[in-house]
Amino acid sequence: MSATNLATASGTDTTSQPAIEQLLQLFEAGDPALMGFIAPDIDFRIDHYRDSDGVDVSWQQATDIEGFGVILSRLGPEVFPQGTKIVGLSSQDLGDGWYNTRFHQRYHYAVRGRMVESVTFILSHQADGKIDYFRETVTTVNDI
């Protein structure tokens, strides 16, 4: 689904949204078009505040689009087997392509085998409509 189709489907104009928000909405939709928002040389990492349920999360980092694809292929079955639902999404434009995003989501967490809500913060950079830097800090994963 293109950004235009996403805008039509959701009733919102995604063309004025930062690339990070469009990427996360496509992730929620399970749409492989999200790869169109990833720069070939992306610097990507997901960090976990305090703990990660004792699970090895070292694989959640990549330095190129191929590595990002590998992460994406693991996130589905290992973390989000039933997808995710965006509960809240807001980004602050920091200037020069930089954004700080608060991402609140609800999903069935495979590691715990139950529904959870999570709040993460993402520092990202976009150039030419593509994310080339992505640092997500998972701050909470709460059972619901």
Buried (B, 14 or more C-beta within 10 A) or exposed (E): BEBEEBBEEEEEEBEEBBBBBBBBBBBBBEBEBBEBBBBEEBBBBBBBEEEBEEEEBEEBBBEBBEBBBEBBEEBEEBBBEEEBEBEEBEBEEEEEBBBBBBBBBBBBBBEEEEBBBBBBBBBBBBEEEBBBBBBBBBBEBEEE
